[in-house]
Amino acid sequence: MPSTGTWVKMITLGAAVSIGGPLFVQSIRPSDEELFSRYNPELQKSALENRDRREKEYDEYVNKLKEWSKSDKSIWFAVKEEEERRKAQTAEVIDQAKEDERKQREEMRRELQGEK
């Protein structure tokens, strides 16, 4: 059995590593403002311009996650259903556009045949 001194040394070393390690990492890690100030001016400008759009997209995503988590189903199934619903909606829009285009062509044919 190790002596009491060994136990004290190991506990002290463990505390130093588990407390000191994260403190050291936190002290050397730059803040977001410091990182942003290191960007070149073009990147800073584009980051500022796109910030609102990215925040909006993130908020929409979080709201969707909240909505999906309210259902009794797994989030993965809710996401899959949402994707299927979105695909069906886009297919419906495409079909409607094709139908409108077909009707327009038919009207053009009638007009051309009527003029002859």
C-alpha positions in Angstrom: 0.0 0.0 0.0 1.4 3.4 -1.0 2.3 5.8 1.8 0.2 8.8 2.7 2.7 11.1 1.1 2.2 9.4 -2.3 -1.6 9.8 -2.0 -1.2 13.5 -1.2 1.2 14.0 -4.1 -1.2 12.2 -6.5 -4.2 14.1 -5.4 -2.4 17.4 -5.6 -1.1 16.5 -9.1 -4.6 15.4 -10.2 -6.1 18.6 -8.9 -3.4 20.7 -10.6 -4.0 19.0 -14.0 -7.8 19.0 -13.8 -8.0 22.6 -12.7 -4.9 24.1 -14.2 -5.2 22.6 -17.6 -8.6 24.2 -18.5 -7.4 27.5 -16.9 -4.3 27.4 -19.0 -6.2 26.7 -22.2 -8.7 29.5 -21.4 -5.9 31.9 -20.8 -4.2 31.3 -24.1 -7.3 31.0 -26.3 -8.2 34.3 -28.1 -11.6 35.8 -27.7 -14.0 36.2 -30.7 -13.2 39.9 -30.9 -9.5 39.2 -31.1 -10.0 36.7 -33.8 -12.2 39.1 -35.7 -9.7 41.9 -35.4 -7.1 39.6 -37.0 -9.2 39.1 -40.2 -8.2 41.1 -43.2 -10.6 44.0 -44.0 -12.4 42.2 -46.8 -13.2 39.2 -44.6 -14.4 41.5 -41.8 -16.7 43.3 -44.3 -18.1 40.1 -45.7 -18.6 38.7 -42.2 -20.5 41.8 -41.1 -22.6 41.8 -44.2 -23.6 38.1 -43.9 -24.1 38.1 -40.1 -27.8 39.0 -40.3 -28.5 36.3 -42.8 -26.6 33.7 -40.9 -28.3 34.6 -37.6 -31.7 34.4 -39.4 -30.9 31.0 -40.8 -29.7 29.8 -37.4 -32.9 31.1 -35.7 -35.0 29.4 -38.3 -33.1 26.1 -37.8 -33.5 26.3 -34.0 -37.2 27.0 -34.4 -37.6 24.0 -36.7 -35.7 21.8 -34.1 -38.1 23.0 -31.4 -41.1 22.2 -33.6 -39.7 18.8 -34.5 -38.9 18.0 -30.8 -42.6 18.7 -29.9 -43.8 15.8 -31.9 -44.1 12.3 -30.5 -41.8 11.0 -33.2 -38.1 11.0 -33.2 -36.5 14.1 -34.6 -34.9 12.1 -37.4 -38.4 10.9 -38.6 -39.8 14.4 -38.3 -36.9 15.8 -40.4 -37.5 13.0 -43.0 -41.2 13.9 -43.1 -40.4 17.6 -43.5 -38.0 16.8 -46.4 -40.6 14.6 -48.1 -43.2 17.4 -47.7 -40.7 19.9 -49.1 -39.9 17.6 -52.1 -43.6 17.1 -52.8 -44.2 20.8 -52.6 -41.4 21.6 -55.0 -42.6 18.8 -57.4 -46.1 20.4 -57.3 -44.7 23.8 -58.1 -42.7 22.3 -61.0 -45.7 20.4 -62.3 -47.8 23.6 -62.1 -45.1 25.5 -64.0 -45.0 22.8 -66.7 -48.8 22.9 -67.0 -48.8 26.7 -67.4 -46.1 26.5 -70.0 -48.1 23.8 -71.9 -51.2 26.0 -71.8 -49.2 29.0 -73.0 -47.8 27.0 -75.9 -51.2 25.8 -76.8 -52.6 29.3 -76.8 -49.7 30.4 -79.0 -50.4 27.6 -81.5 -54.1 28.6 -81.6 -53.2 32.2 -82.3 -50.8 31.3 -85.0 -53.3 28.9 -86.7 -56.0 31.5 -86.4 -53.9 34.1 -88.2 -53.0 31.8 -91.1 
